Amino acid sequence: MRPAEGDDMIVDRATREHEDNLVLFRAVHEVAVRHAGAPYHQVISALAAGLPGAPRLAADELRRIAEEISLGRDPSGL
């Protein structure tokens, strides 16, 4: 039994979103490894330079991630 025509598009979109999120988590992890415990302004600069363009993070989410890394934590979960 073949999936309905629209189902392929939904699966493709879900797969693409999942892959985009993995790229984002890996980028956050890389910054966390390199800048754990660094001052906030250094971490936020590293995040701005190292994060992919999509998916985009809201400013408050970016700030929260930078604060976690400044405290020596890795918010990526990796």
Steps between C-alpha positions, in 0.01 A plus 500: 500500500647836394475805724271777389661764277520765773652256749833495311526877533425483874768234552751698293428816699526315832829342395638837388394666828659217698827534307495879543456457875790254517723755326387762752563272801846408369588867450388584855700202630814617317470847653432347842810282479726785388357780715374332819535744787604790275354847552152548360607748228751248362245220501230707329751605232603140444137392474420779254795394284451126530128440478339410169253738340214254538330419719520845651501544876304773674712761680386380844588139413843604372558697822396203715736268311789746535435534873504121543829471313648787704421296809689203353193301394426342162134571421515299176436172674775332298 
